[in-house]
């Protein structure tokens, strides 16, 4: 009886950890005319909402727990680093935080940043992409789970 309990507990552990790893590496598919909430990796606070229309894709970033007043760059890129950086201020909507020097975003006093930018679909079409938030010195702070746009 004890052996059965040990085997059962071990099997449950494997199932739980395997499911966690599968979910962690999950590729989010965003269909045209739809939206997807893509969480950040490593249990960071926030997400990126991807809104995919016929000709544009809107990336809405909600990040919490950043260092208040520190500068960050936000970008959407593929595995080769090809993509687009958020900015300048004419191209973004900032609901929480501020922008300086065209592409440096600063979180508010509570460490929150809420910003969105609409881009042409061609920047992300048919490629696996991630959203990255990096410190002004280039250190990666937050990375989303991977996503891809599909027609």
C-alpha positions in Angstrom: 0.0 0.0 0.0 2.8 2.4 0.9 4.5 1.7 -2.5 1.3 2.6 -4.3 1.1 5.9 -2.5 4.7 6.8 -3.3 4.1 5.9 -7.0 0.9 8.0 -7.0 2.6 11.0 -5.4 5.6 10.7 -7.8 3.2 10.4 -10.8 1.2 13.5 -9.7 4.5 15.5 -9.3 5.5 14.6 -12.8 2.1 15.5 -14.2 2.0 18.8 -12.4 5.6 19.9 -13.3 5.2 18.7 -16.9 2.0 20.7 -17.3 3.7 23.7 -15.8 6.6 23.5 -18.3 4.3 23.0 -21.2 2.2 26.0 -20.2 5.3 28.1 -19.6 6.6 27.4 -23.2 3.2 27.7 -24.8 3.1 29.6 -28.1 0.1 32.0 -28.2 -1.7 32.1 -31.6 -3.6 35.3 -32.4 -6.1 35.0 -35.2 -7.0 37.9 -37.4 -9.9 39.8 -35.9 -9.2 38.5 -32.4 -7.2 39.4 -29.3 -5.0 37.5 -26.9 -3.7 38.2 -23.4 -0.1 37.0 -23.5 1.5 36.7 -20.0 5.0 37.6 -19.1 7.5 34.8 -18.5 8.9 34.0 -15.1 5.7 35.0 -13.3 6.4 38.7 -13.8 3.5 41.0 -13.1 1.6 42.1 -16.1 0.9 41.0 -19.7 0.7 42.2 -23.3 -2.6 42.2 -25.0 -2.3 41.6 -28.7 -5.2 43.1 -30.8 -4.9 41.8 -34.4 -7.0 43.6 -37.1 -6.8 43.2 -40.9 -4.0 45.7 -41.4 -2.7 46.6 -37.9 -1.7 45.0 -34.7 -2.0 46.8 -31.4 0.3 45.8 -28.6 -1.1 46.9 -25.2 1.5 46.5 -22.4 0.6 46.4 -18.7 3.6 46.0 -16.4 3.7 46.2 -12.7 6.5 45.9 -10.1 9.0 48.0 -12.1 11.4 50.3 -10.3 9.6 53.7 -10.0 11.0 56.4 -12.2 13.6 54.1 -13.9 13.9 54.2 -17.7 12.9 51.2 -19.9 12.8 50.4 -23.6 9.9 48.3 -25.0 10.2 46.3 -28.2 8.5 43.5 -30.1 11.1 41.2 -31.8 11.6 37.8 -33.3 14.4 35.3 -32.4 16.8 37.2 -34.6 16.1 40.5 -33.0 14.1 41.9 -35.9 11.1 43.9 -34.9 10.1 47.4 -33.7 10.8 49.5 -30.6 8.0 51.4 -29.0 8.1 55.2 -29.7 8.3 58.0 -30.5 5.6 59.6 -28.3 3.4 60.5 -31.3 3.0 56.7 -32.0 2.1 55.5 -28.5 -0.7 55.9 -26.0 0.5 56.2 -22.4 -2.0 55.6 -19.7 0.4 55.1 -16.7 4.0 56.3 -16.8 5.8 58.8 -19.0 8.0 58.8 -22.1 11.4 60.6 -22.5 13.9 60.7 -25.3 11.5 59.2 -27.8 11.8 55.6 -26.7 12.5 55.6 -23.0 9.5 54.9 -20.8 9.4 55.6 -17.1 7.0 53.8 -14.8 4.9 55.8 -12.4 5.6 56.2 -8.7 4.1 52.8 -8.0 6.2 51.0 -10.6 3.4 50.6 -13.1 3.6 51.2 -16.8 0.7 51.0 -19.2 1.4 51.8 -22.8 0.2 50.8 -26.3 1.3 51.1 -29.8 -0.4 50.3 -33.1 1.9 48.8 -35.8 1.4 47.5 -39.4 0.8 43.8 -39.5 4.0 43.2 -41.6 6.2 43.7 -38.5 5.0 40.5 -36.9 3.3 38.5 -39.7 4.0 34.7 -39.7 6.9 34.9 -37.2 7.2 33.9 -33.6 7.6 37.1 -31.6 8.1 38.2 -28.0 7.6 41.6 -26.3 10.6 42.7 -24.3 11.0 45.4 -21.6 14.7 46.3 -21.1 16.4 48.7 -18.8 17.9 51.7 -20.5 21.3 50.0 -20.3 20.0 47.0 -22.4 19.5 44.6 -19.5 16.3 42.4 -20.1 13.8 43.0 -17.3 10.6 41.4 -18.7 9.9 39.1 -21.6 6.5 37.9 -22.8 5.8 34.3 -23.7 6.0 33.8 -27.5 3.1 34.6 -29.8 2.4 34.5 -33.5 -0.2 36.2 -35.8 -2.2 33.9 -38.1 -4.8 34.7 -40.8 
